[in-house]
Amino acid sequence: MMFSKEDFELPMEKSLKMRVITDEINNCTDVEELQRQLITCAETLMRYQHLLAVVVEDSLKKELERLAPGAVKIIEDS
């Protein structure tokens, strides 16, 4: 699957939520709280990236097995 240009654009609801978050960050003067939130955000991003990679790998393996039965075992054994 290739992404379209529109796939990278946030829907209106998400854009509004992002605007609210941006305003809260811009108005925050507590550096320690900003640091804590940034660490939490980075951890969440990495967790979602990992989960997406797991889903994509599983999907690719299933598609490969459908197209070429036994191919996944050959790849995993090498």
Secondary structure as GFF3:
##gff-version 3
##sequence-region A 1 78
A	DSSP	three_ten_helix	5	8	.	.	.	ID=ss1
A	DSSP	alpha_helix	12	27	.	.	.	ID=ss2
A	DSSP	alpha_helix	31	67	.	.	.	ID=ss3
A	DSSP	alpha_helix	71	77	.	.	.	ID=ss4
###
